[in-house]
């Protein structure tokens, strides 16, 4: 379009009003000026698109040229992982006057929970699952083990879509009962345990593939779902119809049928499928953030992802709010009192250190009553989140059908469930990645400034979620003049999440 306009206005830019008036026989020169400005914008847009494509092609060529060297990146990341996870427990316990540069435990904790954990979430918007394919030491270790392993067929229970959801919930609750964000020993236990499971899964199942990354990794599930919001996509040069499919007869380590690929959630961006000089394979592409969810009807939507969005929002809420709300303490006191009255004195005993935080020297010893109440509180928030969001999404799907929306109610429910993705992602950053805001305080931001950052972050997530809901309803065929009616269900879900996060975003 840009070249067409530029050929028309080539002699008109110096006096756009006059030239366009002569061409269009319009008396008002302002119309000509507007048309000329539009033409110039088209030229600039085309130039920008070509420049962006050159940048993307350069990035693609760089990684294709150096992908055989990624193994050394993985080795370095593995060594860094060992130093960050297993070295801190060997150091001294920080004193009250120690700063970040005085104690390695504090420094490593900042890097792990204050920077890596939340920023990996945010990175999916800009780079997709690049962490998984380019940097992650766990996935690399699992693949190394697979090359020497038993290479057994991947069992049905591991392929079940709910497996990574269960994995994420178990790991998240376990991290809370261990106090992994506060204690280097339990952090090493948590991440070391996950690493061990990744290696075992890789050693036993799959044939030169990453069964762990595809079917069981809790972080992989997280990044996969939110990569649908991202700017990066790997697209088949020749797309075969039929939708996404799972296959082991592929070069892809996460078992994507490359010719049918339409979704990003399983792509770890290892560049093994990219061959710039051939007509086959995939190519790197940049897209508008959120477009995959806007077009989710044709991008293999599934109920397990939607339930994860609902559950993940709830577990993030529970994982933060038990630390700050009085109703958790009331729940704990009620349970302890009831147990003692019933003669269940064991609830007052400390539990095993592999299950909960037991640090007498640091004056933090969790007892069975703590383990039960923390777990119960987080599960309660998960259940509440699923109930509220299922009801509101179900109502939206029903209303969309009444107002001309295509497809079945269940299909509309699944599609509309994805609109909550931005808000759910913000919830994870606020709850499980909350140490990021401590870093902002260290950089000099006041408490009011940090609250403002949280508020803006949540507001952006809310607006984006509403926009996605609007676009999904458009693709379902709901007319624009009545689209706000089913969109109200999404607004209620967002309001629920915002109200639940009020203590974290505004009060603390």
C-alpha positions in Angstrom: 0.0 0.0 0.0 2.9 2.4 0.8 4.5 2.2 -2.6 1.1 2.8 -4.3 0.5 6.0 -2.3 4.1 7.1 -2.7 3.8 6.9 -6.5 0.7 9.1 -6.4 2.0 11.8 -4.1 5.6 11.9 -5.3 5.2 15.4 -6.7 2.6 16.5 -4.2 4.4 16.6 -0.8 5.8 20.1 -1.3 2.2 21.5 -1.8 -0.1 18.6 -0.7 -3.2 20.7 -0.5 -3.0 22.1 -4.0 -2.0 18.8 -5.6 -4.6 16.7 -3.9 -7.3 19.3 -4.6 -6.4 19.2 -8.3 -6.5 15.5 -8.3 -9.7 15.1 -6.3 -11.3 18.3 -7.3 -11.9 19.2 -3.6 -12.0 22.8 -2.7 -10.8 22.5 0.9 -7.0 22.1 1.0 -7.1 20.6 4.5 -8.6 17.4 3.0 -5.6 17.2 0.6 -3.2 17.7 3.5 -4.8 14.9 5.5 -4.6 12.6 2.5 -1.0 13.4 1.9 -0.1 12.9 5.5 -1.8 9.5 5.4 0.2 8.6 2.3 3.4 9.6 4.0 2.4 7.5 7.0 1.9 4.5 4.7 5.3 4.9 3.3 6.8 5.1 6.7 4.8 2.1 7.8 6.1 0.0 4.9 9.7 1.2 5.7 9.2 0.2 9.3 7.8 -3.2 8.4 10.8 -3.9 6.1 13.2 -2.8 8.8 11.5 -5.0 11.4 11.6 -7.9 9.0 15.4 -7.4 8.5 15.9 -7.4 12.2 13.9 -10.6 12.6 15.8 -12.2 9.8 19.0 -11.2 11.4 18.0 -12.7 14.8 16.9 -15.9 13.0 20.2 -16.2 11.1 22.2 -15.6 14.3 20.6 -18.4 16.2 20.6 -20.8 13.3 24.3 -20.1 12.8 25.1 -20.7 16.4 22.5 -23.2 17.6 25.2 -26.0 17.8 26.9 -23.8 20.5 23.8 -23.7 22.7 25.0 -26.8 24.5 27.8 -24.6 26.0 25.2 -22.0 27.1 23.3 -24.8 28.8 26.5 -26.0 30.5 27.2 -22.5 31.8 23.5 -22.1 33.0 23.8 -25.5 34.7 26.9 -24.4 36.6 25.2 -21.0 37.4 22.2 -22.9 38.7 24.3 -25.1 41.0 26.1 -22.0 42.3 22.8 -20.1 42.9 20.9 -23.0 44.4 23.3 -25.3 46.2 26.1 -22.9 47.3 24.0 -20.5 49.5 23.1 -23.2 52.2 26.9 -23.6 52.7 27.3 -19.9 53.7 26.7 -18.1 56.9 23.2 -17.2 58.1 22.8 -13.5 57.5 22.8 -11.2 60.5 20.5 -8.2 61.1 23.1 -5.8 59.8 24.1 -7.7 56.7 23.4 -6.2 53.3 23.1 -7.8 49.9 26.8 -7.6 49.2 27.8 -8.8 52.7 26.1 -12.2 52.6 25.9 -14.5 49.6 22.6 -16.0 50.9 20.9 -12.6 50.6 22.5 -11.9 47.2 21.5 -15.3 45.7 18.0 -14.9 47.1 17.6 -11.6 45.4 18.8 -13.0 42.1 16.5 -16.0 42.3 13.3 -14.6 43.7 13.6 -10.9 43.1 14.8 -11.0 39.5 14.8 -14.4 37.8 11.4 -15.7 39.0 9.3 -12.6 38.1 11.2 -11.5 35.0 11.0 -14.9 33.4 7.2 -14.5 33.5 7.4 -11.1 31.9 9.8 -12.2 29.3 7.2 -14.4 27.5 5.5 -11.2 26.3 8.6 -10.2 24.4 10.5 -13.5 23.7 8.0 -16.4 24.3 9.5 -19.5 25.8 13.0 -18.6 24.9 14.0 -19.3 28.5 13.0 -23.0 28.0 14.9 -23.6 24.8 17.9 -21.3 25.1 18.8 -21.1 28.8 16.9 -23.5 31.1 19.3 -26.0 32.8 16.5 -28.3 33.9 15.2 -29.0 30.4 18.8 -29.4 29.1 19.6 -31.8 31.8 16.5 -33.8 31.1 17.4 -34.0 27.4 21.0 -35.0 28.2 19.6 -37.8 30.4 17.2 -38.9 27.6 20.1 -39.5 25.2 21.6 -42.1 27.6 18.3 -43.3 29.1 15.8 -46.1 28.7 13.8 -44.4 25.9 10.5 -45.9 27.0 7.2 -44.8 25.4 5.6 -41.8 27.2 2.8 -43.2 29.3 -0.8 -41.9 29.0 -0.8 -40.4 32.6 2.2 -38.3 31.7 0.5 -37.1 28.4 -2.6 -36.2 30.3 -3.1 -32.4 29.9 -3.8 -32.0 33.6 -0.3 -33.4 34.7 1.6 -30.1 34.5 -1.4 -28.3 36.2 -1.1 -30.7 39.1 2.7 -30.3 39.0 2.4 -26.5 39.2 -0.1 -26.6 42.1 2.0 -29.1 44.2 5.2 -27.3 43.6 3.7 -23.9 44.4 2.1 -25.0 47.7 5.2 -27.0 48.6 7.3 -23.8 48.1 5.1 -22.0 50.6 5.2 -24.6 53.3 8.9 -24.9 52.9 9.4 -21.2 53.1 11.6 -21.5 50.0 11.7 -17.7 49.5 13.2 -17.1 52.9 15.5 -20.1 53.5 18.4 -21.2 51.2 18.2 -24.8 52.5 14.6 -25.3 51.4 15.1 -23.4 48.2 17.9 -25.8 47.3 15.5 -28.7 48.3 12.7 -27.4 46.1 14.7 -26.6 43.0 17.0 -29.6 43.5 14.0 -31.9 43.8 12.5 -30.5 40.6 15.8 -30.9 38.8 16.0 -34.5 40.0 12.5 -35.3 38.7 13.3 -33.7 35.4 16.4 -35.9 35.0 14.5 -39.0 35.9 11.6 -38.3 33.5 14.1 -37.6 30.8 16.1 -40.8 31.5 13.0 -43.0 31.5 10.6 -41.7 28.9 10.9 -40.3 25.4 13.1 -41.0 22.4 15.6 -38.1 22.0 12.8 -35.7 23.2 12.0 -33.5 26.1 9.0 -35.3 27.7 9.6 -33.2 30.9 9.3 -29.9 29.1 6.2 -30.9 27.2 4.2 -32.8 29.8 5.3 -32.2 33.4 7.3 -29.0 33.9 5.4 -26.5 36.1 7.4 -23.5 34.8 7.0 -24.8 31.3 3.2 -24.9 31.7 3.2 -21.4 33.1 5.4 -19.9 30.3 3.5 -21.9 27.6 0.1 -20.6 28.5 1.3 -17.0 28.7 3.4 -17.3 25.5 0.1 -17.1 23.7 0.2 -13.4 24.7 3.7 -13.0 23.3 5.1 -11.2 20.3 7.2 -14.2 19.0 6.0 -17.0 16.9 7.5 -19.8 14.9 5.3 -20.4 11.8 5.4 -23.2 9.3 6.3 -22.0 5.8 3.8 -24.4 4.4 1.0 -24.9 6.9 -0.9 -28.2 6.7 -4.6 -28.1 7.6 -6.0 -30.1 10.4 -4.8 -28.3 13.6 -2.0 -28.9 16.0 -0.9 -32.5 16.6 1.5 -34.4 18.9 4.0 -36.7 17.3 7.4 -38.2 18.1 8.3 -38.4 14.4 9.6 -34.9 14.3 12.7 -32.9 14.8 11.0 -30.9 17.5 12.1 -31.9 21.0 8.7 -31.1 22.5 7.0 -33.3 19.9 5.1 -30.7 17.9 3.9 -31.7 14.4 5.7 -28.9 12.8 3.7 -28.7 9.6 0.5 -28.3 11.6 1.7 -25.8 14.2 -0.7 -23.0 15.0 -0.1 -22.4 18.7 3.0 -21.4 20.6 2.6 -23.0 24.1 4.7 -26.0 23.4 7.4 -24.3 21.4 10.6 -23.8 23.4 12.4 -21.8 20.6 15.4 -24.0 20.2 15.6 -23.1 16.5 16.1 -26.7 15.4 13.2 -26.5 13.1 14.4 -23.3 11.4 16.1 -23.7 8.0 16.1 -20.3 6.2 17.5 -21.7 2.9 14.8 -24.4 2.4 11.1 -24.2 1.6 10.2 -26.4 4.5 10.4 -26.0 8.3 9.5 -23.0 10.4 10.4 -19.3 10.3 10.7 -16.8 13.1 8.0 -14.1 13.0 6.9 -11.2 15.2 3.3 -10.4 15.8 1.0 -8.1 17.8 0.9 -9.2 21.5 -2.3 -11.0 22.3 -3.2 -11.8 18.7 -3.1 -15.6 19.4 -5.7 -15.3 22.1 -7.8 -13.0 20.1 -7.9 -15.7 17.4 -8.0 -18.6 20.0 -10.8 -20.3 18.1 -8.3 -21.4 15.5 -5.3 -21.9 17.8 -6.2 -25.2 19.6 -8.0 -23.9 22.7 -8.4 -26.5 25.5 -10.1 -26.6 28.9 -7.0 -27.6 30.8 -5.3 -24.3 30.0 -8.4 -22.3 31.0 -8.6 -24.2 34.3 -5.0 -23.5 34.9 -5.6 -19.8 34.4 -8.4 -19.9 37.0 -6.4 -22.2 39.4 -3.2 -20.2 39.0 -4.9 -17.0 39.8 -6.3 -18.6 43.0 -3.0 -20.2 44.1 -1.2 -16.9 43.7 -3.8 -15.1 45.8 -3.6 -17.8 48.5 0.2 -17.8 48.4 0.3 -14.1 49.2 -2.8 -13.4 51.3 -2.1 -16.0 54.0 0.9 -13.9 55.0 -1.0 -10.7 55.4 -4.7 -11.3 56.1 -6.2 -11.7 59.6 -8.7 -14.3 58.4 -5.8 -16.7 57.9 -4.8 -16.3 61.5 -8.4 -16.8 62.6 -8.6 -20.0 60.5 -5.4 -21.3 62.0 -6.5 -20.5 65.6 -9.9 -22.2 65.0 -8.3 -25.3 63.6 -5.7 -25.6 66.3 -8.3 -25.1 69.1 -10.6 -27.7 67.5 -7.8 -30.2 67.1 -6.7 -29.8 70.7 -10.3 -30.2 72.0 -10.5 -33.4 70.0 -7.3 -34.7 71.4 -5.3 -34.4 68.2 -2.2 -33.0 69.9 0.1 -34.0 67.1 -1.0 -30.9 65.1 1.2 -28.9 67.5 4.3 -30.9 66.6 6.9 -29.8 64.1 6.8 -31.6 60.8 9.6 -33.1 58.7 12.0 -30.5 57.2 11.5 -31.8 53.7 7.8 -30.9 53.9 7.8 -27.6 55.9 10.1 -24.9 57.3 11.9 -26.1 60.5 14.6 -23.6 61.4 14.9 -23.2 65.2 18.0 -21.0 65.0 16.1 -18.6 62.8 13.0 -18.9 65.0 10.7 -20.2 62.3 9.4 -23.7 62.9 6.2 -24.8 61.1 4.1 -27.3 62.8 1.5 -29.6 61.3 -1.2 -27.1 62.0 0.7 -24.6 59.9 1.1 -27.0 57.0 -2.6 -27.9 57.1 -3.8 -24.3 57.3 -1.4 -23.0 54.6 -2.3 -25.8 52.2 -6.0 -25.5 53.0 -6.0 -21.7 52.7 -4.3 -21.8 49.3 -6.6 -24.6 48.1 -9.6 -22.6 49.3 -8.6 -19.6 47.2 -8.1 -21.9 44.2 -11.6 -23.3 44.6 -13.1 -19.9 45.1 -11.3 -18.5 42.0 -12.4 -21.5 39.9 -16.0 -21.1 41.0 -16.3 -17.3 40.5 -14.5 -17.4 37.1 -16.4 -20.4 35.9 -19.7 -18.8 36.7 -18.9 -15.5 35.1 -17.3 -17.1 32.0 -20.2 -19.5 31.7 -22.6 -16.6 31.9 -20.7 -14.7 29.2 -20.7 -17.8 27.0 -24.4 -18.2 27.4 -25.1 -14.5 26.7 -22.8 -14.6 23.7 -24.9 -17.5 22.3 -28.1 -15.6 22.9 -26.7 -12.6 21.0 -25.7 -14.5 17.9 -22.4 -16.1 19.0 -21.3 -19.1 17.0 -20.3 -22.6 18.2 -21.5 -24.5 21.2 -21.7 -23.2 24.8 -18.7 -25.3 25.9 -16.6 -24.1 23.0 -17.5 -20.4 23.8 -16.7 -21.0 27.5 -13.2 -22.3 26.7 -12.5 -19.5 24.3 -13.7 -16.8 26.6 -11.8 -18.3 29.5 -8.6 -17.1 27.9 -9.5 -13.5 28.2 -8.4 -13.6 31.9 -4.8 -14.4 30.9 -3.3 -10.9 31.4 -4.9 -10.5 34.8 -3.9 -14.0 35.9 -0.3 -13.2 34.8 -0.3 -10.0 36.9 -1.6 -12.1 39.8 1.4 -14.4 39.6 3.8 -11.5 39.4 2.1 -9.8 42.4 1.8 -13.0 44.5 4.6 -15.4 43.6 7.0 -12.9 42.2 6.4 -10.2 44.8 10.1 -10.0 45.6 10.5 -8.0 42.4 8.9 -5.1 44.2 11.4 -5.4 47.0 14.1 -4.8 44.3 12.2 -1.6 43.3 12.4 -0.4 46.9 16.2 -1.1 47.0 16.5 1.0 43.9 15.1 4.0 45.8 11.3 3.9 45.1 9.2 4.8 48.1 6.3 2.7 49.3 3.8 4.9 47.5 5.8 4.6 44.3 5.8 0.8 44.6 2.0 0.8 45.2 1.7 3.0 42.1 3.7 0.5 40.0 1.5 -2.4 41.3 -1.7 -0.4 40.5 -0.6 0.5 37.0 0.5 -3.1 36.4 -2.9 -4.5 37.5 -4.8 -1.8 35.5 -2.9 -2.7 32.3 -3.7 -6.3 32.8 -7.4 -5.5 33.4 -7.6 -3.4 30.3 -5.8 -5.9 28.2 -8.1 -8.7 29.5 -11.2 -6.7 28.6 -9.8 -6.0 25.1 -9.1 -9.7 24.6 -12.7 -10.5 25.6 -14.0 -8.0 23.2 -12.0 -9.5 20.3 -12.9 -13.1 21.2 -16.6 -12.1 21.2 -16.1 -10.5 17.8 -14.6 -13.7 16.4 -17.6 -15.6 17.8 -19.9 -13.4 15.8 -21.4 -11.2 18.5 -22.3 -7.8 17.0 -20.4 -4.8 18.3 -23.4 -2.9 19.6 -24.4 -5.7 22.0 -20.9 -7.1 22.7 -20.6 -5.2 26.0 -23.3 -7.5 27.5 -21.4 -10.8 27.5 -18.2 -8.8 28.2 -19.7 -7.9 31.5 -18.9 -11.4 32.8 -15.2 -10.9 32.2 -15.5 -7.5 33.9 -16.9 -9.2 37.0 -14.0 -11.7 37.0 -11.5 -8.9 36.8 -13.3 -7.0 39.6 -13.2 -10.1 41.8 -9.4 -10.5 41.2 -8.9 -6.8 41.8 -10.8 -6.8 45.1 -8.9 -9.9 46.3 -5.6 -8.2 45.5 -6.5 -4.9 47.2 -4.3 -5.6 50.3 -1.3 -6.3 48.1 -1.8 -3.5 45.5 -3.2 -0.7 47.6 -2.9 -1.3 51.3 0.6 -2.7 51.8 
